[in-house]
């Protein structure tokens, strides 16, 4: 009895000693489905790394951005791993706020990351965040309505084709709009779409000397095309519609075409939620023959703040959550259709994934056609496709977005909206020291 007690006592002491030596890392993440699923699968990580304990801080997207931005800017040190977007990575890396991911492991295969995604998460050739999932944007369209209009959607349409098709597919009597596009104000709402669209018209936010460009003819043509198209072929109240509102309209059969995030493809093709699931086709975002398409690029990624005292443990977790083995883990538990998309070339070469996701090839082609380091026809001093990777952009993008949403609503003319956008951007960029 005494021997048993002694052995049990030693085992308890050993367990306590191990717990005392186990390193605990805190992960800040967004409360979307893919990240929630990741938390449920972390037993796989802890079995492989029993000396690392995981603490989760799961937040709504806007709250997450606010918390992690405040923490990293003030060197608060609350988090060892942060979930951040393509917008933040180059800004924070240049500030010295993020650690380069140099030790993801021999089996990680960094070269397998889709080049366009890796480019948006790298500075001077070094990766500063590992992508958890990625997306671009493309055209989702009703094959039946396209056929009824006597048209065939090309894999790579022009804006002229899209405008013509939208008008011909519009059937107001049956509550069918030829096209649905974002109109809700916000740097991540209407300005994500309009900035990407403007790239294909040869426009840019700034020239090489950071002079705002809203007074140039390329922006005028972009906005004239957008506003007139939406008035003739878009839904009523379009200035209030963002991603979710347009998704609902498309699923209800009220949109002939919708240009938006590639991640939406799984929703519009889901027969449980979409009345047109078996009628959807996909095409690249449109262009004007200038060498740039109107599609964006985004990734939710895991990064390690420079202030962490647990960099090695944090990097082990980042590696686990974003490597090829994790995709296979999700597939084994949830099926290939639920694997986080848009990050690895090997996923798109996988026949099982191709079968589960008929939109896979067009998603990959869309991602590959976006170049965050050369997003525009003319040279620019910034990185980013549907955003400008400078700290001032969140505020600027929202202010300009409000003006463009007002123009769509008919509350001001396109010319007035562009003039006010120019004046606002000049003022803010002068204040920030970009313009001397």
N, C-alpha and C positions, 0 to 999 in steps of 0.2 A: 504494500500500500504506500509506504513511504517512497519507494523507488518510482512508483507511478506518479505520485505527487511531484517528486523532484523533476521527472522527465517533462510533465505537463508545465511545470513552472519554468523550465528552461525554454520550452517551445513558445510559451507566452512571452517570455523576455525577448526571445529572438524575433518574434513577430513585431513586438513593440519597437525593437531596435531597427528592424527593417523599415517600419512605418516612419520612424524618425529620420531615416536616411533617404526615404523616397522624396523625389523632387516634385513639387507641385507647380504646374503652369496654368495660367489663367487665359482663356481664349474668349475674345469678344467676337460675336457673330450675329448675323441677321436672321430674323425669324421666318425665313422662307422654307419651303418644303424640302429642298435638297440639303440644307444645313441641319434641319431637324432630323432628317434621316441619318445624316452623318453622326449625330450625337448618339443615335440608337445603335450604331454599328461600332462604337469605339471600344467594345470589349475585345475586338480583334487587335486594336492597338495596344491595349493594356496587357494582353497576354504576351505580346511580343516585347513589350517594354514595361515589365512589372515595377521598375524603379521610378516610373513617372506617373503622377496622378494628374487628372484633368479637372479643372474647374471651369464651368461655362457661365458666360454672361451673354444671354440671348436677348436681342433688342429689335424693335421695329426700325425700319431702314433709316428714317430721318433722325431718330434718337441715337442710333448706332453712329451715324456720321458725326453728330454733334459731340458725343462722348469721346470717341476715339480721336477726333481732331483736337479737342481741348486737352486730352491727356497727353498726346504726343507733342503738341506745341508747348505745353508747360512742363514737359518731362516728368509727368506725374507718376509713371511707372506702374499703373494699375494692371496693364495687360502685357502678356508675353507673346501672344499671337493676336493679330487684328485682321478682321475681314474688311477689305477696302476695295474700291473700284479702280478701273483703268485711269480715271481722272486724277486720283490722288497720288498714284505711284510715282510718276516722274517728278511731280512737285516735291513730294516728301523726300524722295531719294536725293534730289539735288540739294535739299536743305540739310542732308546728313541725318535725317530722322529714321531711316530704315537701314537694316543690315543687308548686305548682299547675300544671296543664297548660294554660297560656295560649297556647301557640304551636304547636299541632299541625298548622297549615297551612290555607290557604284552602279546599282541597278535602276536608278531613277530615270535615266534616259531623257535628259533635258532636250536633246535634239528632236525628240518625238513631239514636243509641244508645237502646235501650229504656229508657223513663223509670224503671221500677222498678230496673233495673240501675244507671243513672246516679245515682239517688238514694242508693244504698248506697255509692257511691264519691265522694260530694260532701260538702263541709262549707261551710255558708253560701253555697250556690249555686255554688261553685267545684269543678271536677273535679280530684281529686288522684291518680287512677289510671285508666288506660284498660283496659276489659275485653277480655280475650283470648277467653274463653268464659264463658257463664253458664248457670245452671240453676235450676229450682225443683223441686218434687216433685208427683207426682200418683198416681192409681190406675192400675195396670196389672192387667188382669183377663182371665180365660179366658172368651171369649164362649160357647164350647160348654158349659162348666160352668154359666154363668149361665143359659143357655137350659134346660139340664137341670133346674135348680132352679125353673124356671117364673118367672124374674125378668127384667127388662130394666134394665140399668144406665143411670141418668140421666147426662147430661153433667155435672151438678152434684149429686152425691149428698149425703145427710145421713149423720151418724154412725149414726142409727137404721137407715137402709137398709143401711149397711155391716155393722153387727153382725148384722142379720137374715140378710143374704145369706151372710156368712161361716159362720154356723151351718148354713144349708141346703146350702151347697156342700161342707161337710166330709164326707169319705168315708174314715174311718180304715181300713176293710178294704182299700181300694185305694191307701192311702198318699197320700191327697189332703187337704191342710189347707186350710180355707176361707180363711185369710189368713196371710200372713207379714209380720212387722214387726220392726224392729230391737230387739234386747234387749241387745247387747254394750255394756258400760259405756264411756263416754267422752263428752267434750263435743261431739265431732264424730260420734259414733255414736248411741247411744240417746237422748242429750239433744237432738240435732238434731231427731229425730223427735218426741220427747215435748214439747219446748218449742213446736214448731210446732203440735202437736196441742192443747196446752193453750191456745194463743191462741184456738182455735175454741170452747173451752169457757168463755171469758171469764176465764181465769186470766192471771197475769203473775208474773214473777220478783220485782219490787219495785213498791211504790206510789210516789207522787210524792215521798215523803220518804226513799226508799231502804230502806224497811222490807220485809224478806222476806215473801213471801205464801204460803208452803207450808202455813200453818195455816188457809187460807181454803177454803171449800166448793168453789170452782171447781177447785182442784188435787185435792181428794179425789175429785170426780166424774171428772176426767181419768184418774187412776190406777186407780180402781175399774173404769172402762170398759176401759182398756187391759189390766189384769191378768186380768180375768174373760174378756174376748174371747180373749186368747191361750191361756188354759187350756182354753177350750171349742173353739176353732177353729184354734189355732196349732200349729206343729210342736214336737216334743219337743226339749228342750235349747235353747229359744228365747233364753234369757238369754246364750247364747254367740254368737248370730247377729248379724252386722253386715251391711253392704251386700253384700260378696262372697259370704257364706254364703247369704243370701236370694236373690241373683241365681242361684246354682247350683241352689237348690231350685226356683225358678220355671222355669228353663230345662229342668229335668228333669221338669216337669209335676207338681210336688208342692205347688203353691200355686194356690188359686183366685183370690186377689187379692194384690197386693203394693203397698204405698204407699211410694214411695221416689223417688230423684232422677230427673228427666226425662231425664238423660243415659243412663239404663239402657234407654230405649226401643229404641235402636239395637242393643243386645245381645240383648234378649228377642225381637226381631223378625228376628234374623239366623239364617237356616236352617242355616248352618254350625255354629252353636253351641247353638241352642235347638230342643228337640223340639216346642215349641208355637208356633213362629214365625208360623204362619198362623192362629192362633186368638186372638191378643192384641188386646184393645181398650183404650182409654184414657179416663179421666174426670178431672175436677178433684178435688183432695183434698177430703175431706168437711168439712161445717160443721154447726153447730147452729142456724142461723137468726139468729145474733147479729151478722152482718156481717163475720166473719173466717173464712177457711178454714184448714185444718190443713196448709198448705204453706209451705215455706221459700224462701230466696233466697240464692244464692251466685254469686260470679264469681271466677275466677282472673284477675288483672289485672297490668298493668305500671305500676310507679311509679318516680319518680326521687327518691332521697334528697337531702335539703337540703344534705348535705356534699359533693356531687360538684363537681368543678371543670370538668366537661364537660357542663353542662346542655343546651346547644344541640344537641350531637351526640346526647346521650341522647334528647332529645325527638324528634329526627328518626327514631330507631329505633322508639320507642314508637308514633309516628304510622304508620310503615310497617307494623308488625306488627298493628295493630288497626283499620286503615281498611278501607273497602269493597273497595278494589283488592286487598288481601291475600286476601279471601274468594274473589274471582274467580281469583286466582293458584292457590290451593289446588284450586279446582274444575277448573281447566284441567289440573292435574297428577294429581289424586287422585280427581276426581269430586265431585259436589255432596254426596253422603252423608257425606263426610269433612270438610266445611267446619266450622270451630269454631262451635258453636251458641250461641244465647241472648244475643247482644249487640246485633244491629241489626234495626230494624224492616224495612228494605228486604229483608233476607234472607227474611223470612217472607211478603213480597209477591211473591217470585220464583217463578214457576210451575215452573221446573226444580227448585228446592229442595223445593217442595211435593210434586212427583212422586216425588222420591228419598226423602223423609221423610214418610210418612203421618201421623206423630205431631206434625208441625210446629205445626199450629194449636193443639192442646191444650197443647203446651209453651209457646207464646207466651201463651196465655190464663192458664196457671198462673203464669208469671213476672209478668204484668201484674196479677194479683190479690194479689200480695204487696207490702206497703208497709213498708220498713224504718224509715221515720220515724214511722209510726203502726201498729205491729205488733199491738197488742192492742185489745180492746174498751174497756177502761178506760184512762185516761191513764197514761203511764209516763215516767220521766225519761231513758230510754235509747233508743238506736238499735239496730236489729238484729231480725230475725224469729226465727231459731232460735238466736240467741245474744244476749248482752248486751255491747255494745261498750265494756267497761271492762277494764283489764288483769287484774283479779282473776278474770275469768270462766273462763279456761282451767282454772285449779285448781278453782274452785267447781263448774263444770260436770262435771268428772270425778268429784269427790267425791260430788255428788248422783247422778250417773249410776251409780255403784257401789251406792248405796243402792237405787235404783229397779230395778237389775238383780237385786239380792238379793231384792227383793219379788216380782219376776217368777219367780224360781227357787224361791219358797216358803221362803226362808231367814229371812224376817221378814214381818210383816204390812204392808199398805199404810199403816195408821195409824202404825206404828213408823217406817217409811221416811220418811214425811212429817214426823214429829216430829223425827227426826234431821236431815233436810234443813234444816228451819227453824232448829234450834239451830246447826248448822254454818255456815249462811249468815249468821245474826245475828252469830256470833262473828267470822267473817272480815271482814264489812262494818264491824263496830265497830273491829276492829284496823286496817282500812284508812282509817278516819276518815270513812266515809260516814254512819255513825250516831253521833250525839253522845250 
